[in-house]
């Protein structure tokens, strides 16, 4: 993930999709598609929301959007 570290801000500030996790109601999944990542994959940033602060749990590359409720979608 180190080559894509600088893209994390872009995913969080301008995602293509934000979905709720089916496993944890306090986790949001931020997706953004990048054509330069492996020929067109999503960079997924998983964020845990809490009363005190929000923090990133993990970041990874995927070609599929997980099931779950859509919180926000880029129009």
NORURRA-V649162 format. One record per backbone hydrogen bond with DSSP energy under -1.0 kcal/mol. NH is the residue of the N-H (numbers start at 0). CO is the residue of the C=O. If there is no record, write none. Layout:
nh=NH co=CO
nh=NH co=CO
This chain:
nh=3 co=0
nh=4 co=1
nh=6 co=3
nh=7 co=4
nh=10 co=6
nh=11 co=7
nh=12 co=8
nh=13 co=9
nh=15 co=30
nh=16 co=30
nh=17 co=71
nh=18 co=28
nh=19 co=68
nh=20 co=26
nh=26 co=23
nh=27 co=46
nh=28 co=18
nh=29 co=44
nh=30 co=16
nh=31 co=42
nh=33 co=40
nh=36 co=33
nh=39 co=36
nh=40 co=33
nh=40 co=36
nh=41 co=61
nh=42 co=31
nh=43 co=59
nh=44 co=29
nh=45 co=57
nh=46 co=27
nh=47 co=54
nh=48 co=25
nh=54 co=47
nh=56 co=45
nh=59 co=43
nh=61 co=41
nh=70 co=17
nh=71 co=17
nh=73 co=15
